């Protein structure tokens, strides 16, 4: 073996070995009768690159797939990418601009789409290669893309079926409109940004009551052009007599009613709010409740569009004011705002302006303010679909882990609104709808079928049809992902074998955008849930608990960590910290620590090699006779049980913890140390058995660690395969260790006593500040004959590991000795003369006082209501963790002082 394990020299080579062997292909011949296990990857955007959320998500999926593959199942981990409509279109348009080439509209739709496909072939899919670097054991031969022909066919078929089922329809409603990209966008693409603005108080004259005004407060004066009412709370006594009367819309002259509605909050602003249904989601609902008109006064680029606008012009009063308003035609909303405010101020209709900080929606990619805008869009009536999805989860046909995420799922689906599925983009699945000359829509899977339907409708085949230019929301195609990737609408063998899938691993932020939609579509199209389990993982934050963001400069690039420490170290870190329901606070030092863990195992394997520990054909662990070997074999059986049960329950951190404890503590620190005298002694049956046991245990360790650290373990498996009988398969295709077999009480008692004794002595040495090189005596006080026999049998090993000068047996503890209890019996360490007892007491008391002060300061902070209300959650959590750490150390010091007090 090489002196050190170098991930960079190993990972690409091992990945190629897996690829060449087709190790991750579903449906391998030898597994045709095996139980199927399937996971569909949450498809990353074709424009994307690996971030820490991807690294966590795919590490957890890979752990499950490698674990189940080793358990003999026929595993399909279905990979693929999402076409990411708006993101991809933006990337390509930016590229065209950078190269000073004609823009999208100049080149036309067909040429632009060709250009996007060219970009995809050249630059798209980077993240797929990055996932391979992470060790993702997907069946890469089955990689899919949401715009490939098979998935496109599935999308068209579902759209047509939903339309025929009365679930898809066209309607004029408010949407989140991005004026830069000129398309509707989903809620997940809207970013709420705290913005310093103003609250303008405007004076609306009360009709037929000269000199009387009602004052409304607004953050968007430009939308007043579309006002159709003023709302006041029905219990607000200030406005009771105005309810049912009209006010005059300033500048425009339109009479609009004062309506009573609980939406108006008497405590906010003036208690009176302008109602503009075409430009505010809440106002739209108020308008529906009161049967109000809807007046759209803005265009696709958020510019004023009122000239020739019949809805706007109806009931306006001609004159100089209206002429000034009509002159705003074509002005951007921000420009119009300034002009309208100036006009109102000039006419003494501006009561006051007050600074106002509020949340303003922005496009997450465009960066511009999102406009609630009234447009014609395609919608899905998801209410009946949601009811089936809710029932499936309540009936536990699909189970969320952790279970508390079901509430998020329920809350959204119980209050679900129609889903806007159309986007005004060019890149995406073009809506399969064709319009006749009178605007009648023919929804069919292709143009031939649309013409046939039009011929029937019009009674002639001589009809010109125009295709709908919009494309579908990307969530529509990704909602079909679990079955479209398996070949639906064809009845494929994969669909029959692997659907419904076993597990979905995803983040909580897309429970409603993706998980719920897959549930609804799978149940409606295939009459079956798309997955049995949904594991929801938390966020990866920085080491202080803050959310990673480029603006904060705290983003950690997973590929940087892979380059520095290896993929295995990053994977193990993420698994070890993936406690259910708890965000991961990632520090580079943790990754470095698990790199050291990999090094520890490598060095242990080299030690075994140098001591002749070679695999023996037919080795049967049940035949081991040596107490130490029996103990280690019992320990690995227990570790196997713990890891298996934890992975079955999606407790990744517990599984990783159990693997870490066995490998580092049991195997490397104790077993190999305790075995050294045997390995370095003369040849004997005990030495032969110990060598074979160590070699066998290294195989078991590589199996147990393989789901977490696939590259290191596959390399060790290959190296150890050269030292003994030939391997039957790669490690990734080898069987998971057997967890059967009872413990070994006798071995556990004997070796457990040795370990407990050495551990307690080491602890006291550290607590009492005993010099590391000092050899100290140990006295076993009034112990049983059985313990005396153990001590004599292990005397040399105990002395070496605990750095003891002598071990004696006595009925009374020596003077000046620290007494400790080991498994119910007294052990004494005479420290008088070895350390300055008074100095130690003073040192420990000083440390205790400092900890008390530190804990007091933290308690003061945590007890301060102002601190709790203002401090970020990660700072508060950091203070709580520090307090727990200080309290644990304080308890150790108290125990040490009690020991010193017992000396006298």
VOFI-500700 format. One record per residue (C-alpha): x, y, z; residue in one letter. Coordinates in steps of 0.5 Angstrom, whole numbers, plus 500, padded with zeros to 3 digits. Example, Ala and Ser with C-alpha at 12.3 -4.5 7.8 and 13.67 -1.06 7.14 Angstrom:
# residues 2
525491516A 527498514S 
END
This chain:
# residues 904
500500500X 502507499X 504511505X 498516504X 491516501X 491521496X 484522494X 486526487X 490520485X 484515486X 477518485X 477519478X 480512477X 475508481X 469512478X 472509471X 472502474X 465503476X 463506470X 466500466X 463495470X 456498469X 456497477X 450502477X 446499472X 439497474X 436491471X 443487472X 442480470X 444477476X 439481480X 433480475X 429476481X 431481486X 427486490X 427493486X 429499490X 428506486X 430513487X 429519482X 434525483X 431531484X 433534477X 438540477X 438545472X 441544466X 445551467X 447549474X 453547478X 454544484X 452547491X 452545498X 445543498X 446539492X 452535495X 448534501X 442532497X 445527493X 450524498X 444522502X 441519496X 447515494X 448513501X 441509501X 442507494X 449504495X 446501502X 440497498X 445495492X 449492497X 443489501X 442485494X 436489491X 436491484X 437499485X 435504480X 437511481X 434515476X 439521474X 437527469X 436535469X 431540468X 431544462X 430550467X 426555462X 427562464X 434561467X 437557461X 433563456X 437568460X 444564460X 443564452X 441571451X 446574455X 451570451X 448573445X 449580448X 456578450X 458576443X 454582440X 450577436X 443578434X 438578440X 432573441X 427577437X 431579432X 433571430X 426569431X 424563435X 426557431X 433559430X 433561438X 431554440X 436551436X 441556439X 439554446X 440546444X 447548441X 449551448X 446545452X 450540448X 457545449X 456547456X 449544459X 450539464X 456541468X 453539474X 452531472X 460531471X 460534478X 455529481X 460524478X 466527482X 462526488X 461519487X 453519485X 452512483X 446513479X 445509473X 448514468X 446510462X 439512463X 440520464X 434524462X 432531460X 426534461X 426537454X 428530451X 423527446X 420522451X 419527456X 416532451X 411527449X 409525456X 408533457X 403533451X 399527453X 398529460X 396536458X 391534453X 388529458X 388534464X 384539459X 379533457X 378532464X 376539465X 382540469X 386545465X 383552462X 385559460X 383565465X 384572466X 387572473X 393576477X 400573476X 407575478X 409578472X 417579471X 417586466X 424584464X 423577462X 416579460X 413573463X 409570469X 413567474X 412562480X 412564487X 419560488X 422565483X 420571487X 424574492X 422578498X 427584499X 426589504X 426596501X 426603504X 421607501X 415611502X 408611504X 404617500X 398619504X 393621498X 387626499X 381623495X 375628495X 368625497X 363626492X 357631493X 361633499X 365639497X 371640502X 371633505X 376628504X 378621505X 386620506X 388613503X 396611504X 399607499X 406605497X 405605490X 401612487X 402610480X 397604481X 391609483X 390610476X 386603476X 383604483X 376602483X 374603490X 376605497X 376600503X 375601510X 374596516X 366595518X 368597525X 372603524X 367609527X 371614523X 368612516X 362609518X 358614515X 362614508X 360606507X 356606501X 358613498X 363615493X 369618492X 372622486X 379618484X 384624484X 386626477X 382621473X 375624476X 372616476X 367615482X 369609486X 365607492X 367606499X 366599501X 367595508X 372590508X 376587514X 382587509X 383594511X 387594518X 385601522X 391600526X 395601519X 396607515X 390611515X 385605516X 383607509X 386603503X 385604495X 383598492X 386596485X 384589483X 389589477X 395590480X 395587487X 393580489X 390582496X 386588492X 384582487X 380578492X 377584495X 374586488X 371579487X 368580494X 365586492X 364585485X 368591483X 371592476X 378590474X 382596470X 389594468X 393600467X 400597465X 403594460X 408588459X 414592461X 411595467X 409602463X 403606463X 398604458X 391608458X 391611451X 385607448X 384603454X 377602454X 376600461X 380606464X 377611460X 370609462X 367614467X 373618467X 372626467X 375630461X 379636462X 386638464X 387633469X 385627465X 390630459X 396630464X 394623466X 394621459X 400624457X 403619462X 402614456X 409609455X 412612461X 415607466X 412605472X 417609476X 417615472X 410615472X 410615480X 414621480X 410625475X 403623479X 406625486X 408632483X 401633480X 397631486X 402635490X 400641485X 393640486X 394640494X 391632494X 398630497X 397630505X 404627507X 409623505X 413618511X 419614510X 417607510X 421600510X 417594507X 418588503X 418588495X 418582491X 423582486X 425577480X 430572483X 434572476X 432579473X 433583479X 427587478X 421589482X 415584480X 408587478X 402583480X 399583473X 392581470X 393577464X 390571460X 394564462X 393557462X 391554469X 390547472X 384546477X 388543482X 383542488X 381535486X 388533485X 390536492X 384532495X 387525493X 394527495X 392529502X 388522503X 394518500X 399522506X 393521511X 393514509X 400513510X 401511502X 406516502X 410517509X 414524510X 420523514X 421527519X 413527520X 412534522X 413536514X 406533513X 403539516X 407544511X 404539506X 397539509X 397547510X 399548502X 394543499X 388545504X 388552501X 391551494X 389556489X 389554481X 396553478X 398558473X 402553468X 403558462X 410562461X 411567456X 418564454X 421561448X 425555451X 420550454X 415545452X 410549448X 403549450X 399544445X 394548443X 392551436X 387557435X 382557429X 380564426X 375565431X 380564437X 377557438X 382553442X 384546439X 388542445X 391536442X 398532442X 400534435X 398539429X 395534425X 390532431X 389539432X 387540424X 383534424X 379537430X 378543427X 376540421X 370537425X 369543428X 368548422X 366543417X 372544413X 379542412X 381549410X 382552416X 389556418X 391554425X 396559430X 399555435X 399558442X 406561443X 407560451X 411554454X 409551460X 412552467X 418547468X 414545474X 409542470X 414537466X 418536473X 411534476X 411528471X 419526473X 417519477X 414516471X 416520465X 423518466X 421511466X 418511459X 411513460X 406513456X 409507454X 408501458X 415500459X 418494464X 422499468X 415503469X 412496471X 418494476X 420501479X 414505480X 412507485X 419509487X 421507494X 424514496X 424521495X 430525498X 429533497X 429539501X 423542505X 423549500X 420545494X 415541498X 409544495X 412546488X 415539486X 413534492X 406536492X 405536484X 409529483X 403527488X 398530484X 400528477X 402521479X 395519483X 391522477X 395519471X 397512474X 392512480X 398511484X 403515489X 410516486X 414514492X 413511498X 417515503X 419522502X 425524506X 426532507X 433534509X 435541512X 439546510X 447547510X 449553513X 455556515X 459554522X 455560525X 449557523X 448563518X 444561511X 450561506X 449567501X 454570496X 452577499X 455575505X 461572502X 460565506X 458560501X 462554501X 464551494X 463543495X 468542489X 473546493X 472541499X 473535494X 479538492X 482539498X 480533502X 477528498X 470527496X 469521502X 471527507X 466531505X 460526504X 462523511X 461530514X 455531511X 452525513X 455525520X 451532521X 445530517X 440529524X 433529522X 430536522X 436540524X 440544520X 447543518X 453548521X 458546516X 465548518X 471546514X 475544520X 469538520X 471536513X 478536515X 477532521X 473526517X 479527512X 483525518X 478519519X 480517512X 487517514X 486513520X 483507517X 488508511X 494507516X 491502520X 490498514X 498499512X 499497519X 495490518X 499489511X 506490515X 504485520X 502480515X 494480516X 492477510X 485475508X 484467509X 480463505X 474460509X 475464515X 469463520X 469469525X 464464529X 471459530X 475465533X 478463540X 482469542X 478473547X 480479544X 478477537X 472475540X 470481543X 472485536X 468480532X 462482537X 463489536X 463489529X 456485529X 453490534X 456496529X 453493523X 446492527X 446499529X 448502522X 443498518X 437500523X 439507523X 439507515X 433504515X 430509519X 433515515X 438517521X 444518517X 448522523X 446516527X 449511522X 455515521X 456516528X 456508529X 461507523X 465512526X 465509533X 467502531X 472504526X 476509530X 475507537X 474500537X 478498531X 483503531X 484505538X 483499542X 483493538X 489494534X 493497540X 491491544X 493486539X 500489538X 503484543X 500478539X 502481532X 509482535X 510476538X 512469536X 508465531X 503462534X 495460533X 493466537X 497470532X 495466526X 488467528X 489475530X 492476523X 486473520X 481476524X 484483522X 484482515X 477480515X 475486520X 478490515X 473487509X 467488514X 469496515X 470497508X 463494507X 460498513X 463505510X 462504503X 455508503X 459514506X 466513503X 466510497X 472511494X 477510500X 473503501X 473501494X 481502493X 482498500X 477493497X 482492491X 488492495X 486487500X 483483494X 491482492X 492479499X 489473499X 483469495X 481473489X 475477490X 468475487X 466483485X 467490486X 466492493X 460496491X 456490488X 459486494X 454483500X 452488506X 455485512X 451480516X 448483523X 446476525X 449473531X 449474539X 454478543X 459475547X 458477554X 465473556X 469477551X 465484552X 466483560X 474482559X 476487554X 471492557X 474492563X 481493560X 478499556X 474502562X 480501566X 485505561X 480510560X 479512567X 486512568X 487517562X 482521564X 484522571X 491524568X 489529564X 484532569X 490532574X 495535569X 500529570X 506530565X 505526559X 511522560X 510521567X 510513569X 505513575X 503507580X 496504580X 493500586X 487495585X 484496592X 480490595X 478487588X 475480586X 479474584X 476475577X 478482577X 485480579X 486475574X 484479569X 489485571X 495479571X 493477564X 493484561X 498487566X 503489561X 498492556X 495496561X 501499564X 503500556X 497504555X 496508561X 503509562X 504506569X 510504573X 507499577X 500495578X 499493585X 494489589X 492492596X 486492601X 487499603X 488505598X 495508599X 495515602X 495521597X 491517592X 486519587X 480514588X 476512582X 471507581X 472502575X 466497574X 464497581X 471496584X 476501587X 482503583X 487508586X 492513583X 498515588X 499522585X 502526592X 509527590X 508527582X 503533582X 503539586X 496538589X 495545592X 497548585X 492543582X 486545586X 488552585X 488551577X 482548577X 478553582X 481558577X 478555571X 471553575X 471561576X 472563569X 467558567X 462560572X 463568569X 462566562X 456562563X 453568567X 455572561X 451568557X 445567561X 445575562X 444575554X 439570553X 435573559X 435579555X 428580551X 432585547X 437581545X 433575544X 428579539X 434583535X 439577535X 439573529X 437566530X 444563529X 447568534X 442565539X 443558538X 451559538X 450562545X 446556547X 451551545X 457555548X 453555555X 452547554X 460546552X 462550559X 457547563X 460540561X 467542562X 465545569X 462538571X 469535569X 472540574X 467539579X 469531579X 476533579X 476537585X 472532589X 477527587X 483532590X 478533596X 478525597X 486525598X 486530603X 
END
